[in-house]
Structure formats: C-alpha cells, structure tokens
Amino acid sequence: MNPHLSWYGYEDITGDSVEEFIFKVDISGSTFASATGKWNMPAVNVYLLTYDASFAIPSGGQPADVTAIGTSTVTKYLKWYAEVSAEKKGIALYKVVFTVNTSDISKVKLKKLNVPGVGYLDGSSFEQDVLASSIKYTYTLSPNILYGAGYVERPVNDPNEFEFTAAVELNMATNDTLQATLNIYELSPAEASLSDQDSVILQEAS
C-alpha cells in the first residue's frame, strides 16, 4: 500500500533454495535534508501475519452425511468450514480440491464452491480430471509458492468460520452411494505443503 514500493515478490536471492519476500523502494520525489547532507528516506512499515500451524476443519465444520437424495436431478449444499486457532493468525492457501469417488460424470457436477478470500467460484473455474474411479475438481491460487497464495487471516473479534461450502448437482441411480471429499492445501513459511481434508457420504436412499 506504500506508493514508494515499485515492485515486490518472492525470489531466492540467497541461493539456499528458499524464496525470500523482497521489494524495491523508489526514492524519487524524496526531499534532500541540507542540514545533514543526506536524503530523507521514506519509512517502510512491514506488517507480518503470524502463521497458524493449527488451521483445520473442526468437528463442527464437517457437513453431515446426506441421505434420501432420490433419483431426480437435485442440488445439495455441503457446508464445510475451517478455523484459525487465534486472532491475528492466518495461513497461505494455495489450492482447493473437491473429489467424488465415481468416474460417471452424469451422476455428479460441481456447480460452485466458496473459497475464503476469493468468493463463490463457478464449477467451470475448477480444472476437472476424470480418473479411473473418481472425478477431481482443482482450483489453484498459486503454484505451490507463497507469492500469489490466498491469505486467510483471522482479525480481532472475527466469528472464525472460513466457509468452503460446495453446491453439487446430483443425478443418482437407485441405491447409489457416493463419497465427496474436500482437500484444503496450504503452505508453511518455508513453502512446505500441508493439507486438511474431510469427507461426506451421499446416499440415494434413506
């Protein structure tokens, strides 16, 4: 937010295979302090976000299994949410993956999914992979690096529910049972990949 910052990013400037957060400061327009013979440098305040190693989907943030769905085409909402362990902490979210254990695309379709800090994304925003025994929908915020990740943070007095609600269109056959799984991927300060997941059962019958 400082107009004197002309560029910022993550680069490995120390050669240790770990990227550092760096920025350029533009001093054009700064005044010259004649009394000292030196330039008046702009002050740069750096605000840091404390990493939350305990970010996870709590027991209350897991949707209940859905039964008696029937064989008609219907949309069901699967309401997941995650929690940040304390105020003024957060995580770097870089990928969200929604998976259903069927390869039959006629039975299930991801219509939309809420990504904290981004909002509800249409299913077409996700990369769809049809595998031998599952359909996987992937939304990537950043290619496994901190720069470009989505920062989920908990301010003071925040309700602390970061929703990952999914709207799923189902067209199930008689006695079908499916399992839908949400995977949340985050990065540690050293750019190590961490994840949390939860699954819900979807049943055609009671």
C-alpha positions as CSV (number, residue, x, y, z in Angstrom):
1,M,0.0,0.0,0.0
2,N,3.1,2.3,0.1
3,P,3.4,4.3,-3.1
4,H,7.2,4.2,-2.7
5,L,7.2,0.4,-3.3
6,S,7.6,-0.1,-7.0
7,W,7.7,-3.9,-7.0
8,Y,7.5,-6.8,-4.6
9,G,7.7,-10.6,-4.9
10,Y,9.3,-13.8,-3.8
11,E,12.7,-14.8,-5.1
12,D,15.6,-16.9,-3.9
13,I,18.2,-14.1,-3.5
14,T,20.4,-16.0,-1.1
15,G,20.8,-19.2,-3.1
16,D,19.5,-21.6,-0.4
17,S,16.6,-22.8,-2.5
18,V,14.1,-20.9,-0.2
19,E,12.4,-17.8,-1.7
20,E,12.5,-14.6,0.3
21,F,10.0,-11.8,0.3
22,I,11.7,-8.8,-1.3
23,F,10.7,-5.4,-2.5
24,K,12.1,-2.3,-4.3
25,V,11.8,1.1,-2.8
26,D,11.5,4.1,-5.2
27,I,13.0,7.2,-3.6
28,S,12.2,9.6,-6.4
29,G,10.5,12.7,-5.1
30,S,12.1,12.4,-1.7
31,T,13.5,15.6,-0.2
32,F,17.1,16.4,0.4
33,A,18.0,17.2,4.0
34,S,20.5,20.0,3.6
35,A,21.4,20.1,7.3
36,T,22.7,16.5,7.2
37,G,23.7,16.2,3.6
38,K,21.7,13.0,3.3
39,W,18.4,12.0,1.6
40,N,15.3,11.7,3.7
41,M,14.4,8.0,3.1
42,P,10.7,7.0,3.3
43,A,9.7,4.9,6.3
44,V,8.6,1.4,5.4
45,N,6.4,-0.4,7.9
46,V,6.2,-4.2,7.4
47,Y,3.1,-5.9,8.8
48,L,3.6,-9.6,9.4
49,L,0.9,-12.4,9.7
50,T,1.6,-15.0,12.3
51,Y,1.5,-18.4,10.7
52,D,-1.2,-20.7,12.2
53,A,0.0,-24.3,12.2
54,S,-3.3,-25.4,13.6
55,F,-5.6,-24.3,10.8
56,A,-8.1,-27.1,10.2
57,I,-11.7,-28.2,9.6
58,P,-13.1,-28.7,13.2
59,S,-15.6,-31.3,14.1
60,G,-18.4,-28.7,13.9
61,G,-17.2,-27.7,10.5
62,Q,-17.9,-31.0,8.8
63,P,-21.2,-31.5,7.0
64,A,-23.5,-34.3,8.0
65,D,-24.0,-37.2,5.6
66,V,-26.8,-36.6,3.1
67,T,-29.4,-39.4,2.6
68,A,-32.7,-39.9,0.8
69,I,-31.4,-37.9,-2.2
70,G,-33.6,-39.8,-4.6
71,T,-33.1,-40.3,-8.3
72,S,-34.2,-36.9,-9.6
73,T,-31.7,-34.3,-10.5
74,V,-31.1,-32.2,-7.4
75,T,-28.6,-29.7,-6.0
76,K,-27.2,-30.3,-2.5
77,Y,-25.1,-27.9,-0.4
78,L,-22.2,-29.4,1.5
79,K,-21.2,-26.9,4.2
80,W,-17.6,-27.2,5.3
81,Y,-15.8,-24.5,7.3
82,A,-12.2,-24.2,8.7
83,E,-10.9,-22.3,11.8
84,V,-7.9,-20.2,12.5
85,S,-6.6,-21.1,16.0
86,A,-6.2,-17.5,17.3
87,E,-6.8,-13.9,16.4
88,K,-4.1,-12.2,14.2
89,K,-3.0,-15.5,12.8
90,G,-3.6,-16.9,9.3
91,I,-2.4,-19.3,6.6
92,A,-1.4,-19.2,2.9
93,L,-4.0,-21.1,0.9
94,Y,-2.7,-22.3,-2.4
95,K,-5.1,-25.0,-3.7
96,V,-8.5,-26.5,-3.1
97,V,-9.5,-29.9,-4.4
98,F,-13.0,-31.4,-4.4
99,T,-13.2,-35.1,-5.3
100,V,-16.1,-37.6,-5.7
101,N,-15.5,-41.3,-5.9
102,T,-17.1,-42.0,-9.3
103,S,-15.9,-41.6,-12.8
104,D,-19.5,-41.2,-14.1
105,I,-19.8,-37.5,-14.9
106,S,-23.6,-37.9,-15.4
107,K,-24.0,-38.5,-11.7
108,V,-22.3,-35.5,-10.2
109,K,-21.3,-32.0,-11.1
110,L,-19.7,-29.3,-9.0
111,K,-21.8,-26.2,-9.6
112,K,-19.9,-23.8,-7.3
113,L,-17.6,-23.8,-4.3
114,N,-16.7,-21.0,-1.9
115,V,-13.0,-20.2,-1.4
116,P,-12.3,-17.8,1.5
117,G,-10.9,-14.6,0.3
118,V,-12.0,-15.3,-3.3
119,G,-15.7,-15.9,-3.0
120,Y,-18.0,-18.4,-4.7
121,L,-16.4,-19.9,-7.8
122,D,-18.4,-21.5,-10.6
123,G,-17.5,-25.1,-11.2
124,S,-16.1,-24.1,-14.6
125,S,-13.3,-22.2,-12.7
126,F,-12.0,-25.6,-11.5
127,E,-9.8,-28.0,-13.5
128,Q,-11.8,-31.2,-13.9
129,D,-10.0,-34.5,-14.1
130,V,-11.9,-37.7,-14.7
131,L,-9.9,-40.6,-13.3
132,A,-10.4,-44.4,-13.2
133,S,-12.5,-44.2,-10.0
134,S,-13.1,-40.6,-9.2
135,I,-13.8,-37.1,-10.6
136,K,-11.4,-34.4,-9.2
137,Y,-12.0,-30.6,-9.3
138,T,-9.0,-28.5,-8.6
139,Y,-8.7,-24.7,-8.1
140,T,-5.1,-23.4,-7.8
141,L,-4.4,-20.0,-6.4
142,S,-0.6,-20.3,-6.5
143,P,1.7,-23.0,-8.0
144,N,3.0,-24.2,-4.6
145,I,4.7,-20.9,-3.7
146,L,3.8,-18.2,-1.2
147,Y,3.7,-15.4,-3.8
148,G,0.2,-15.4,-5.2
149,A,-1.3,-17.6,-2.5
150,G,-4.6,-16.5,-0.8
151,Y,-4.0,-15.4,2.7
152,V,-6.7,-16.4,5.1
153,E,-6.5,-14.4,8.3
154,R,-8.5,-14.0,11.5
155,P,-8.9,-10.4,12.6
156,V,-9.8,-9.4,16.2
157,N,-13.4,-10.4,17.1
158,D,-13.8,-12.4,13.9
159,P,-16.5,-15.2,14.0
160,N,-13.8,-17.6,12.9
161,E,-15.7,-19.6,10.3
162,F,-14.0,-19.7,6.9
163,E,-16.5,-21.4,4.7
164,F,-15.8,-23.9,1.9
165,T,-19.4,-24.6,1.0
166,A,-19.9,-26.6,-2.1
167,A,-23.0,-26.8,-4.3
168,V,-23.2,-30.2,-6.0
169,E,-25.7,-31.3,-8.7
170,L,-26.6,-34.9,-8.3
171,N,-28.3,-37.4,-10.6
172,M,-28.0,-40.6,-8.7
173,A,-29.2,-44.1,-9.7
174,T,-31.2,-46.4,-7.3
175,N,-29.1,-47.3,-4.2
176,D,-26.1,-45.2,-5.3
177,T,-23.7,-44.2,-2.5
178,L,-21.0,-41.6,-3.2
179,Q,-18.3,-40.0,-1.1
180,A,-17.4,-36.4,-1.6
181,T,-14.0,-35.2,-0.2
182,L,-12.7,-31.6,0.3
183,N,-9.0,-31.1,0.4
184,I,-7.5,-27.8,1.6
185,Y,-3.9,-27.2,0.7
186,E,-1.7,-24.5,2.5
187,L,1.9,-23.5,2.7
188,S,4.1,-23.2,5.7
189,P,6.5,-20.2,5.9
190,A,9.2,-22.4,4.4
191,E,6.8,-23.3,1.5
192,A,6.2,-26.8,2.7
193,S,2.8,-28.2,1.5
194,L,0.3,-29.0,4.2
195,S,-3.3,-30.2,3.9
196,D,-6.5,-30.9,5.7
197,Q,-9.5,-32.9,4.4
198,D,-12.9,-34.2,5.3
199,S,-15.4,-36.5,3.5
200,V,-19.2,-36.7,3.4
201,I,-21.4,-39.6,2.3
202,L,-24.1,-39.0,-0.3
203,Q,-26.8,-41.7,-0.5
204,E,-29.7,-42.1,-2.9
205,A,-31.9,-43.9,-0.4
206,S,-32.5,-43.4,3.3
